[in-house]
Amino acid sequence: MGLFYALPAIMSWYWVDVIPTVFPRKVSFQVLKLNLIKMTTLSPKYLTFLFCLIGVFQNITAQVSTIPGSTITIVGEDVDRNKNNSTLSVSLPNHIQEGDITFLYLGQSGAGNLNAPNNWTQIRALELFNGSNHDLRHQISYRRYRNGDPKTLSLNSQKNGFAYTITLRGVSSNPIHAHSIDGNTSGSRGNCSAPFHRGRAKTTGDINTVNGGVFLLSAMFDDPVEAKVYDSNSYTRRAMDLRENKKNGDDAMMIALESTNGNKTPSRYMQGDNCIRGGGNDIVARITLKPVGSS
């Protein structure tokens, strides 16, 4: 953003010299081509001007990416995963602005204390057990950015930990419209059985949405699957925008999103490849967000 704000000064510096030379009032294609060559080969001053324009363009275009059908935009993302007893570290985007909202997705296998910082608002959390043993945990929290907030989160995880952040812009001050989380320990919605060797999970029940909002879907697998999202249990047509898909040891975490239109969320089916272990627990969470201006 600093370069963007410096653009008027840069332009005024070059206005009396570089601009008339490169872009004369009466310009033909040949003249413009020769002047651009001159700018990049003959004068460091012209070359600096070109680099400044490129830098401004890259800085502006790096700010956000759109979500088709929604007025909410993606400012940035980060992800980290670890093995036993090490620190997870995720960063907020450098161009984050006050009022942007970051969602923190955490996942962990076994017992542990992987949690969002105290000043984050927890949306949903679920822990599954294998008998009396801790088996799988998934937690989702959010925080609205304020100037001066730290831009790096360091989190302690004991076994197969995951941390993922996605920062969004244009989300309502009351951001959460609806949410649900479901866990399965029986294998009926999550399996890794021969001959397919593919872990599967599905959304359960429909939740409400608003027009122009966002549907965030996440899944934790107690199988090392790299899941994709489909619109039916035929697993032939892909759905949603898959934002993250990581495996770690014998576990995996997936996050996807799509825009909403005011109807209930559609059924979504997840299937992963390269699963080499059998059965296991699954956790599926869904959150729908409201854009600015939505009641």
Solvent accessible surface area in square Angstrom, and as a share of the most:
residue,aa,sasa,rsa
1,M,68,0.30
2,G,55,0.53
3,L,63,0.31
4,F,80,0.33
5,Y,153,0.58
6,A,41,0.31
7,L,43,0.21
8,P,93,0.58
9,A,68,0.53
10,I,23,0.12
11,M,51,0.23
12,S,76,0.49
13,W,159,0.56
14,Y,2,0.01
15,W,147,0.52
16,V,128,0.74
17,D,53,0.28
18,V,0,0.00
19,I,25,0.13
20,P,69,0.43
21,T,40,0.23
22,V,1,0.00
23,F,98,0.41
24,P,39,0.25
25,R,246,0.90
26,K,189,0.80
27,V,72,0.42
28,S,59,0.38
29,F,145,0.60
30,Q,101,0.45
31,V,61,0.35
32,L,50,0.25
33,K,84,0.36
34,L,109,0.54
35,N,16,0.08
36,L,70,0.35
37,I,88,0.45
38,K,71,0.30
39,M,5,0.02
40,T,54,0.31
41,T,92,0.53
42,L,129,0.64
43,S,25,0.16
44,P,106,0.67
45,K,82,0.35
46,Y,24,0.09
47,L,58,0.29
48,T,58,0.34
49,F,3,0.01
50,L,45,0.22
51,F,123,0.51
52,C,25,0.15
53,L,67,0.33
54,I,73,0.37
55,G,18,0.17
56,V,10,0.06
57,F,135,0.56
58,Q,108,0.48
59,N,42,0.21
60,I,82,0.42
61,T,76,0.44
62,A,61,0.47
63,Q,19,0.09
64,V,54,0.31
65,S,52,0.34
66,T,104,0.60
67,I,6,0.03
68,P,117,0.73
69,G,65,0.62
70,S,18,0.12
71,T,103,0.60
72,I,0,0.00
73,T,25,0.15
74,I,6,0.03
75,V,6,0.04
76,G,17,0.16
77,E,65,0.29
78,D,46,0.24
79,V,43,0.24
80,D,42,0.22
81,R,105,0.38
82,N,16,0.08
83,K,116,0.49
84,N,98,0.50
85,N,120,0.62
86,S,48,0.31
87,T,73,0.43
88,L,0,0.00
89,S,51,0.33
90,V,0,0.00
91,S,46,0.30
92,L,14,0.07
93,P,18,0.12
94,N,133,0.68
95,H,42,0.19
96,I,14,0.07
97,Q,71,0.32
98,E,92,0.41
99,G,27,0.26
100,D,5,0.02
101,I,0,0.00
102,T,1,0.01
103,F,0,0.00
104,L,0,0.00
105,Y,1,0.00
106,L,2,0.01
107,G,1,0.01
108,Q,1,0.00
109,S,8,0.05
110,G,11,0.10
111,A,51,0.40
112,G,26,0.25
113,N,90,0.46
114,L,3,0.01
115,N,67,0.34
116,A,17,0.13
117,P,44,0.28
118,N,159,0.82
119,N,87,0.45
120,W,26,0.09
121,T,70,0.41
122,Q,103,0.46
123,I,22,0.11
124,R,71,0.26
125,A,46,0.35
126,L,53,0.26
127,E,54,0.24
128,L,17,0.08
129,F,89,0.37
130,N,100,0.51
131,G,73,0.70
132,S,105,0.68
133,N,98,0.50
134,H,82,0.36
135,D,22,0.11
136,L,0,0.00
137,R,35,0.13
138,H,3,0.01
139,Q,13,0.06
140,I,0,0.00
141,S,1,0.01
142,Y,41,0.16
143,R,65,0.24
144,R,49,0.18
145,Y,16,0.06
146,R,108,0.39
147,N,112,0.57
148,G,77,0.74
149,D,26,0.14
150,P,95,0.60
151,K,74,0.31
152,T,72,0.42
153,L,14,0.07
154,S,79,0.51
155,L,10,0.05
156,N,101,0.52
157,S,2,0.02
158,Q,79,0.35
159,K,94,0.40
160,N,13,0.07
161,G,0,0.00
162,F,1,0.00
163,A,0,0.00
164,Y,1,0.00
165,T,2,0.01
166,I,0,0.00
167,T,1,0.00
168,L,0,0.00
169,R,50,0.18
170,G,25,0.24
171,V,6,0.04
172,S,10,0.06
173,S,107,0.69
174,N,95,0.49
175,P,6,0.04
176,I,34,0.17
177,H,67,0.30
178,A,21,0.16
179,H,74,0.33
180,S,27,0.18
181,I,24,0.12
182,D,44,0.23
183,G,25,0.24
184,N,11,0.05
185,T,80,0.47
186,S,91,0.59
187,G,20,0.19
188,S,87,0.56
189,R,62,0.22
190,G,1,0.01
191,N,51,0.26
192,C,5,0.03
193,S,65,0.42
194,A,74,0.57
195,P,108,0.68
196,F,133,0.55
197,H,91,0.41
198,R,97,0.35
199,G,0,0.00
200,R,73,0.26
201,A,3,0.03
202,K,81,0.34
203,T,11,0.07
204,T,47,0.27
205,G,58,0.56
206,D,80,0.41
207,I,19,0.10
208,N,75,0.38
209,T,10,0.06
210,V,21,0.12
211,N,115,0.59
212,G,10,0.09
213,G,0,0.00
214,V,0,0.00
215,F,1,0.01
216,L,1,0.00
217,L,0,0.00
218,S,0,0.00
219,A,0,0.00
220,M,0,0.00
221,F,2,0.01
222,D,32,0.16
223,D,1,0.01
224,P,8,0.05
225,V,1,0.00
226,E,59,0.27
227,A,0,0.00
228,K,61,0.26
229,V,2,0.01
230,Y,26,0.10
231,D,36,0.19
232,S,40,0.26
233,N,105,0.54
234,S,66,0.43
235,Y,34,0.13
236,T,112,0.65
237,R,170,0.62
238,R,127,0.46
239,A,16,0.12
240,M,37,0.17
241,D,60,0.31
242,L,52,0.26
243,R,67,0.24
244,E,23,0.10
245,N,36,0.18
246,K,56,0.24
247,K,67,0.28
248,N,10,0.05
249,G,37,0.35
250,D,51,0.27
251,D,1,0.01
252,A,1,0.01
253,M,3,0.02
254,M,1,0.00
255,I,0,0.00
256,A,0,0.00
257,L,2,0.01
258,E,34,0.15
259,S,35,0.23
260,T,13,0.08
261,N,98,0.50
262,G,39,0.38
263,N,97,0.50
264,K,115,0.49
265,T,2,0.01
266,P,59,0.37
267,S,54,0.35
268,R,27,0.10
269,Y,39,0.15
270,M,0,0.00
271,Q,10,0.05
272,G,0,0.00
273,D,48,0.25
274,N,98,0.50
275,C,1,0.01
276,I,132,0.67
277,R,130,0.47
278,G,64,0.61
279,G,29,0.27
280,G,27,0.26
281,N,9,0.05
282,D,4,0.02
283,I,0,0.00
284,V,11,0.06
285,A,1,0.01
286,R,4,0.02
287,I,1,0.01
288,T,1,0.00
289,L,0,0.00
290,K,14,0.06
291,P,9,0.05
292,V,105,0.60
293,G,81,0.78
294,S,31,0.20
295,S,129,0.83
